[in-house]
């Protein structure tokens, strides 16, 4: 018989961290890895939408790192999980920086803040960027509450939102989508 997807163990609003500790589903740690999961889903849609093969491959790598981050956040920091959780390293952040530099070299310098939009692909990439920033804020909140978040995760998420912003611009350029500068009402 196949394993059932439902266990009914969370019907009363609690769940277990890796390591067995029961916490409310509203716990900051659950919010953090849930937001990482949401981000991963948005990145998957972005990967389906972009045309550039290198971008598709980078987004797939990012999805793998997000599973690693989610696994790390799902662990009770006091208990050692029975399974080995892969690590995220500074080399993962360096890959994002290399990709940012590659795209930046192909783009004109930014003169203004840019309004999200111009093409559905660009808009979806902006949504992923915003969810990434929310995931980063969740992890910072965990760290501020002394709930232990590896600093490499914070660096990675910060750089990932930068990468996604550059990918918005880069994909827009490839699609000939116009960048709409933000012009504050007072300056019109």
C-alpha positions in Angstrom: 0.0 0.0 0.0 1.2 3.5 -0.8 2.1 5.9 1.9 -0.8 8.3 2.6 -0.2 12.0 2.2 -2.4 12.9 5.1 -1.4 12.0 8.7 -4.0 14.0 10.7 -1.2 14.8 13.2 -1.5 18.5 12.4 -5.3 18.8 12.7 -5.0 20.7 16.0 -2.6 23.3 14.6 0.7 21.9 15.5 3.5 20.3 13.5 6.9 18.7 14.2 10.3 20.1 13.4 13.0 17.7 12.2 14.2 16.3 15.5 10.6 15.8 16.7 9.9 19.0 18.6 6.2 19.9 18.3 5.5 23.6 17.6 2.4 25.6 16.6 2.0 26.0 12.9 2.2 29.8 13.5 5.7 29.4 14.9 8.3 31.8 13.3 10.4 28.8 12.2 7.4 27.3 10.3 6.6 30.8 8.8 10.2 31.0 7.6 10.4 27.7 5.9 6.9 28.0 4.6 7.9 31.3 2.9 11.0 29.6 1.5 8.7 26.9 0.1 6.4 29.6 -1.4 9.5 31.3 -2.9 10.7 27.9 -4.4 7.3 27.6 -6.1 7.5 31.1 -7.6 11.1 30.3 -8.8 9.8 27.1 -10.5 7.2 29.2 -12.4 9.9 31.7 -13.3 12.1 28.8 -14.6 9.2 27.7 -16.7 8.7 31.2 -18.1 12.3 32.4 -18.9 13.8 31.6 -22.3 17.5 31.7 -21.6 18.9 28.2 -20.9 21.6 29.5 -18.5 18.9 31.3 -16.5 16.8 28.1 -16.4 19.8 26.2 -15.1 20.7 28.8 -12.5 17.0 28.9 -11.3 17.1 25.1 -11.0 20.3 25.4 -8.8 18.5 28.1 -6.8 15.5 25.8 -6.2 17.9 23.1 -5.0 19.5 25.6 -2.5 16.0 26.7 -1.4 15.2 23.1 -0.5 18.5 23.0 1.5 17.5 26.2 3.3 14.0 25.0 4.0 15.4 21.7 5.5 17.8 23.7 7.7 15.1 25.9 8.9 12.8 22.9 9.6 15.4 21.5 12.0 15.1 22.0 15.7 18.3 23.9 16.4 18.7 22.1 19.8 18.3 18.6 18.5 20.3 16.8 15.9 18.1 15.4 13.1 18.5 11.8 12.2 19.0 12.6 8.5 21.9 14.5 7.2 20.9 17.9 5.9 23.0 19.3 3.1 24.9 22.5 3.6 24.6 25.9 1.9 27.9 27.6 1.5 29.5 30.9 0.6 30.2 29.4 -2.9 26.4 29.3 -3.4 26.3 33.1 -2.8 29.3 33.6 -5.0 27.4 31.9 -7.9 24.6 34.4 -7.5 27.2 37.2 -7.5 28.7 35.9 -10.7 25.3 35.7 -12.4 24.5 39.2 -11.2 27.8 40.5 -12.7 27.1 38.6 -16.0 23.7 40.2 -16.4 24.8 43.6 -15.2 27.5 43.7 -17.9 24.8 43.2 -20.5 22.4 45.9 -19.2 22.5 49.7 -19.4 23.0 51.4 -16.1 19.9 52.1 -14.0 19.0 55.8 -14.0 15.7 55.6 -12.0 13.8 53.2 -9.8 11.9 50.8 -12.0 8.2 50.0 -11.8 7.5 46.2 -11.8 5.9 45.1 -15.0 6.4 45.4 -18.7 5.9 41.7 -19.5 4.3 38.7 -17.6 7.7 37.1 -17.2 9.2 40.3 -15.7 6.2 40.7 -13.4 6.5 37.1 -12.2 10.2 37.6 -11.5 9.3 40.7 -9.5 6.8 38.7 -7.5 9.5 36.1 -6.7 11.9 38.9 -5.7 9.3 40.3 -3.2 8.6 36.8 -1.8 12.4 36.4 -1.4 12.6 39.6 0.6 9.8 38.4 2.8 11.6 35.1 3.3 14.7 37.1 4.3 12.7 39.1 6.8 11.3 35.9 8.3 14.8 34.6 8.8 16.1 37.8 10.2 13.2 37.7 12.7 14.2 34.2 13.7 17.8 35.3 14.2 16.7 38.3 16.3 14.6 36.0 18.5 17.7 33.9 19.1 16.2 31.0 17.2 19.4 30.3 15.3 19.7 30.9 11.6 23.0 30.2 9.9 24.4 33.5 8.7 25.2 32.0 5.3 21.4 31.6 4.8 20.9 35.3 5.5 23.6 36.3 3.0 22.3 33.9 0.4 18.7 35.3 0.6 19.9 38.8 0.5 21.9 38.1 -2.6 19.1 36.1 -4.2 16.8 39.0 -4.1 19.5 41.1 -5.9 19.9 38.3 -8.4 16.1 38.2 -9.0 16.1 42.0 -9.5 18.8 41.8 -12.1 17.1 38.8 -13.8 13.9 41.0 -14.0 15.9 43.6 -16.0 17.8 41.0 -18.0 14.8 39.0 -19.0 13.0 42.3 -19.9 15.8 43.3 -22.2 15.7 39.9 -23.9 11.9 40.2 -24.4 12.2 43.8 -25.5 9.9 44.8 -22.6 10.1 48.5 -21.7 11.4 49.5 -18.3 9.0 52.0 -16.8 10.9 54.4 -14.5 9.2 55.5 -11.4 8.6 59.3 -11.5 7.3 60.5 -8.2 4.2 62.7 -8.6 6.0 65.7 -7.2 8.5 65.5 -10.1 6.1 65.2 -13.0 
